[in-house]
Amino acid sequence: MYVDGFVVPVKRDRADDYRKMAKQMADLWIKHGALSVVEAMGDDVPEGKVTSFPMSVKLEPGEVVYFSWITYPDRATRDACNAKVMEEAGEMDDKDPPMNPQRMIFGGFTTVVSETSGA
């Protein structure tokens, strides 16, 4: 399994807008081959002394951290999926996004351990 991970600052007063945008994007990722998409809003993300989720995106007053991940069967599927999603997403370009894409951090990861409870 291959995983893309994201940490992004979202304006608190635009959380509903972000959720709607995230749902549209999730639908595109699934349509083009992703196995799952999870968007999670920070609930217990303390400010650190050296590093933390808030510090990683230079969180500003009125913002909340979101942590998101997308799973794929493999990197080749991820690369093909992302190319198609970015092409389609360009048509939905938001001139006033509910988050700050310049402060978003992201990356692709090869899975080394994956366990589930079976529940």
DAHU-V410281 format. One record per helix or strand. SS is the DSSP state (alpha for helix, beta for strand). FROM is the first residue (numbers start at 1). TO is the last residue. If there is no record, write none. Layout:
<<SS,FROM,TO> <SS,FROM,TO>>
This chain:
<<beta,2,11> <alpha,12,31> <beta,36,41> <alpha,53,56> <beta,63,72> <alpha,75,92> <beta,99,99> <alpha,101,103> <beta,105,110>>
